């Protein structure tokens, strides 16, 4: 792994950047009817995706520790993992988007895009390299059938 910062801490760091941006950027504020409904929907979807993904890892008896993908004992490809290779990270992104909507600054979308770039570069690609070594052709086939995020 390139960096060993747990993804939840990465979420918190990017969330702090969003807060700072919304407090000190004098433009970009938005508000709309249904904003609170969107926030609740994003958080509900994020929580559901995260919970189901974790349950799938536990039932498959494989490691959920993102810092040690080499401890993966089985390749999970069903359920949520049929639609996204990284549903847990997708859940974190949805939480970050909900936070950005709550803060109400349109430029927070750029920070969310930065989160995706960071996660791809420092978390997901190194994980994929390890999983490719462990599971070989099965993992390569899974990657061709399933998108990285959604």
Phi and psi in degrees as a GROMACS rama.xvg file:
@    title "Ramachandran Plot"
@    xaxis  label "Phi"
@    yaxis  label "Psi"
@TYPE xy
-72.3216  -48.9278  UNK-2
-127.318  149.61  UNK-3
-112.993  43.27  UNK-4
-90.9658  120.75  UNK-5
-57.948  139.545  UNK-6
-53.9286  -32.6197  UNK-7
-65.0183  -37.0277  UNK-8
-69.6035  -35.8933  UNK-9
-61.2035  -42.8313  UNK-10
-57.6272  -45.9907  UNK-11
-63.593  -42.5547  UNK-12
-62.8087  -47.3139  UNK-13
-66.9884  -34.3838  UNK-14
-62.5852  -37.9494  UNK-15
-65.9574  -40.8069  UNK-16
-59.3753  -41.0783  UNK-17
-61.9251  -43.5006  UNK-18
-61.763  -47.3821  UNK-19
-60.2459  -44.8737  UNK-20
-60.2736  -44.703  UNK-21
-68.2016  -27.9685  UNK-22
-80.1889  -34.1651  UNK-23
-112.644  -10.1156  UNK-24
-86.0936  119.517  UNK-25
-76.5554  0.904298  UNK-26
-142.182  168.472  UNK-27
104.059  -2.8414  UNK-28
-66.7109  141.802  UNK-29
-140.415  155.827  UNK-30
-149.977  147.891  UNK-31
-156.08  157.947  UNK-32
-66.1164  130.359  UNK-33
92.2129  7.27227  UNK-34
-59.433  -44.9932  UNK-35
-66.266  -35.0457  UNK-36
-64.3763  -42.0801  UNK-37
-62.843  -41.4731  UNK-38
-61.0811  -47.9493  UNK-39
-62.7945  -41.4842  UNK-40
-62.7242  -45.8909  UNK-41
-61.0871  -43.5147  UNK-42
-68.1047  -37.3423  UNK-43
-65.4435  -45.6502  UNK-44
-63.945  -43.8582  UNK-45
-60.1276  -46.6001  UNK-46
-63.5092  -41.4065  UNK-47
-64.3933  -46.7709  UNK-48
-60.5057  -47.2474  UNK-49
-62.4713  -44.9631  UNK-50
-64.4396  -49.0153  UNK-51
-61.6839  -40.5517  UNK-52
-63.0166  -43.0961  UNK-53
-65.0392  -42.3211  UNK-54
-59.381  -41.9309  UNK-55
-62.435  -39.6074  UNK-56
-66.0358  -43.1941  UNK-57
-63.7501  -43.2034  UNK-58
-69.3096  -25.9122  UNK-59
-85.141  -4.68828  UNK-60
55.0439  47.3547  UNK-61
-121.086  163.033  UNK-62
-69.0058  137.021  UNK-63
-103.461  -0.111856  UNK-64
-73.8277  112.307  UNK-65
-70.3624  -13.5798  UNK-66
-82.9573  -15.8912  UNK-67
-133.322  69.772  UNK-68
-65.2332  -16.8777  UNK-69
-67.4851  -14.6055  UNK-70
-88.0433  4.29751  UNK-71
-63.5532  129.475  UNK-72
-105.619  -15.5286  UNK-73
-149.602  153.261  UNK-74
-94.1967  115.703  UNK-75
-91.2486  117.731  UNK-76
-128.183  3.62388  UNK-77
-107.445  177.378  UNK-78
62.0022  -130.118  UNK-79
-58.9068  -31.4121  UNK-80
-75.2825  -2.86284  UNK-81
-78.9291  -22.8153  UNK-82
-105.365  -25.9354  UNK-83
-148.45  135.567  UNK-84
-75.593  -15.2988  UNK-85
-135.534  59.064  UNK-86
-63.9943  -29.3141  UNK-87
-65.1194  -41.2724  UNK-88
-70.9309  -33.211  UNK-89
-62.1847  -40.7262  UNK-90
-60.2913  -41.6272  UNK-91
-63.863  -40.5139  UNK-92
-61.6393  -41.5826  UNK-93
-64.9412  -36.2091  UNK-94
-62.9871  -43.946  UNK-95
-63.6106  -39.7592  UNK-96
-65.3966  -39.7324  UNK-97
-61.775  -41.8263  UNK-98
-61.9848  -43.2005  UNK-99
-62.6776  -39.9511  UNK-100
-66.2882  -41.0814  UNK-101
-62.5619  -41.5122  UNK-102
-68.5661  -29.3619  UNK-103
76.4098  29.2585  UNK-104
-118.102  121.535  UNK-105
-60.7547  -27.866  UNK-106
-72.3636  -10.6512  UNK-107
-65.3974  -19.538  UNK-108
-61.0772  -34.3934  UNK-109
-65.8757  -37.6138  UNK-110
-68.8894  -38.5959  UNK-111
-62.0821  -39.4335  UNK-112
-64.3554  -36.267  UNK-113
-63.7654  -36.9202  UNK-114
-60.4403  -45.3559  UNK-115
-61.4436  -45.9755  UNK-116
-60.7726  -46.3979  UNK-117
-59.7217  -49.3881  UNK-118
-62.4374  -41.5175  UNK-119
-60.0636  -47.505  UNK-120
-72.057  -46.5554  UNK-121
-103.37  -11.3337  UNK-122
-121.757  -56.7712  UNK-123
-71.995  -49.6474  UNK-124
-61.4792  -45.3443  UNK-125
-61.1082  -37.641  UNK-126
-61.8288  -44.1712  UNK-127
-61.9157  -37.8415  UNK-128
-61.4094  -43.4202  UNK-129
-66.7871  -45.8531  UNK-130
-63.9409  -33.8504  UNK-131
-63.9392  -39.6255  UNK-132
-66.7841  -37.8678  UNK-133
-75.7144  -47.3233  UNK-134
-106.018  -8.11286  UNK-135
54.5021  -126.72  UNK-136
-59.7186  -35.8961  UNK-137
-61.7871  -39.2137  UNK-138
-72.6099  -40.0105  UNK-139
-60.651  -43.4854  UNK-140
-63.5881  -43.6283  UNK-141
-58.2445  -42.9694  UNK-142
-64.6427  -32.9111  UNK-143
-73.8966  -24.8847  UNK-144
-93.8172  -20.5386  UNK-145
-128.543  132.974  UNK-146
-71.149  157.869  UNK-147
-68.1598  -44.6617  UNK-148
-109.539  -59.1717  UNK-149
